[in-house]
């Protein structure tokens, strides 16, 4: 039995709405996947820099984020030659550029997809907290404390109790974690202002 032209139009409109909802859901999922991909890229770049920077960085710069007794024990450790230090500075600058580029990419992609403040805020929060989780668990707790990675470069620090202090930078990390929502809101606002 034929439903008539109105029933046909109604079915067609339902199909169009369903397809539009499916596309929007897919777009949201892609945005989330891109935020996770940017987080992964930043984590891998950061890990790469951490693993190679002892060959290129001045001792006082590298030791700045380690426990106090470790810094004291390594203060007389010789620095790498100037040529290697230049490579170290370039590595850090490249990492900073990748870090900034990740946020610019997410902002530009969000604008292209028509995201509002809330959606951009969530994407920036995913990257900030995802990277910080990796930093705390993998880099600080596993690499620095459990594996004592830097001892192989600074053997004079081998017996320092700071290598067993899992809370050596808790205060700094808590401050960063508390500031992240404001940072994400600021980045989302700036993105909308620039793209506005």
Secondary structure, DSSP 8 states (H G I E B T S, - for coil): ----HHHHHHHHHHHHHHHHHHHHHHHHHHHHHHHHHHHHHHHHHHHHHHHHHTTTS-HHHHHTTS-HHHHHHHTTS----HHHHHHHHHHHHHHHHHHHHHHHHHHHHHHHTT--HHHHHHHHHHHHHHHHHHIIIIIIIIIIIIS-GGGGT-GGGTT-GGGG-TTTTHHHHHHHHHHHHHHHHHHHHHHHHHH-
